[in-house]
Amino acid sequence: MVRTKKKKVLIVDNEIEFASTLAERLRLRKIEAESAFSGEEGLAAAAEFHPDVMLLDLRMPDMGGLDVLSRVKALDPAIEVILLTGHGSFEDGISGMELGAFDYLVKPIDLVLLMEKIAEACRKRSQRK
């Protein structure tokens, strides 16, 4: 029997209830999920947790999502980052993609679409290895 490695997702969002609820919903779908509630916390968690995918809010008080994105890509370029925002703009999405983001989604998040994007990002990551 071949065991597939569990997908690892790190959610970085200062909206604690959103991030915690999303992490629980991912765990119910057999995804190993952790949450961080600031940019700095997210960077520290990425270094320790080694996620396959990071779900990253663009607007956080301590550090913008684009700054976190560029720093996480410097830490581990193989981490696929999906940007999330409730008040983003098309320009933010383009900037994020130029910095190496896998995709850009607008809140409220459609969980079915998010699960598809996580699966696509994990496939892309595994093809790099």
C-alpha positions in Angstrom: 0.0 0.0 0.0 1.4 3.4 -1.0 1.0 6.2 1.5 0.7 9.6 0.1 2.2 12.5 2.1 -0.3 14.7 3.8 -0.5 18.2 2.3 0.7 20.9 4.6 -0.9 24.3 4.5 0.0 27.4 6.5 -2.6 30.1 6.8 -1.2 33.6 7.5 -4.0 36.1 8.3 -4.5 38.6 11.1 -8.3 37.7 11.2 -7.9 35.1 13.9 -11.4 33.6 13.6 -11.1 33.3 9.8 -7.7 31.7 9.9 -8.6 29.3 12.8 -11.8 28.2 11.2 -10.2 27.7 7.8 -7.4 25.6 9.4 -10.1 23.4 11.0 -12.0 23.0 7.8 -8.8 22.0 6.0 -8.0 19.5 8.8 -11.4 17.9 8.3 -10.3 17.3 4.7 -7.2 15.5 5.8 -4.8 18.5 5.2 -2.2 19.3 7.9 -3.0 22.9 8.6 -1.4 25.6 10.9 -2.3 29.2 11.4 -0.2 32.3 12.0 -1.8 35.7 12.8 0.8 38.2 11.6 3.5 38.5 8.9 6.3 37.9 11.3 4.6 34.9 12.9 3.9 33.5 9.4 7.6 33.7 8.5 8.6 32.0 11.7 6.0 29.3 11.2 7.1 28.8 7.6 10.6 28.1 8.7 9.5 25.6 11.3 6.4 24.0 9.7 7.8 23.8 6.1 4.4 24.1 4.4 3.7 23.0 0.8 1.3 25.9 0.4 0.9 29.2 2.2 -2.5 31.0 2.2 -1.4 34.6 2.8 -3.6 37.7 3.5 -2.4 40.8 1.7 -3.4 43.3 4.4 -2.0 42.8 7.8 -1.0 45.5 10.3 2.6 44.4 11.0 3.8 43.5 7.5 2.1 43.6 4.1 1.4 40.3 2.4 3.7 41.2 -0.6 6.6 41.7 1.9 5.9 38.3 3.5 5.7 36.8 0.0 9.1 38.0 -1.1 10.7 37.0 2.2 9.1 33.5 2.2 10.2 33.0 -1.4 13.8 33.9 -0.3 13.5 31.4 2.6 12.1 28.5 0.4 11.2 29.2 -3.2 9.3 25.9 -3.4 6.5 27.1 -1.1 3.5 27.8 -3.2 1.7 31.0 -2.0 -1.9 31.7 -2.6 -2.7 35.3 -1.8 -6.1 36.1 -0.1 -7.7 39.5 0.3 -10.9 41.0 1.3 -10.0 44.4 -0.1 -7.3 43.8 -2.7 -7.0 45.2 -6.1 -6.1 43.8 -9.5 -2.8 45.6 -9.2 -2.0 43.7 -5.9 -2.7 40.4 -7.6 -0.4 41.3 -10.5 2.3 42.4 -8.1 2.0 39.2 -6.2 2.2 37.0 -9.3 5.3 38.9 -10.3 6.8 38.1 -6.9 6.1 34.4 -7.4 2.6 33.9 -6.0 0.8 30.8 -7.3 -2.6 32.5 -7.3 -4.8 35.3 -5.9 -8.3 34.8 -4.4 -10.8 37.3 -3.1 -12.6 36.8 0.3 -15.1 35.4 1.0 -13.3 32.2 -0.1 -15.2 29.5 -2.0 -13.9 26.4 -0.2 -14.3 24.1 -3.2 -12.3 26.5 -5.3 -9.7 26.9 -2.6 -9.3 23.1 -2.3 -8.8 22.9 -6.1 -6.1 25.7 -5.9 -4.4 23.9 -3.0 -4.3 20.7 -5.0 -2.9 22.5 -8.0 -0.3 24.2 -6.0 0.8 20.9 -4.3 1.1 19.3 -7.8 3.2 22.2 -9.0 5.4 21.9 -5.9 5.9 18.1 -6.3 6.9 18.6 -9.9 9.7 20.9 -8.8 11.3 18.3 -6.5 
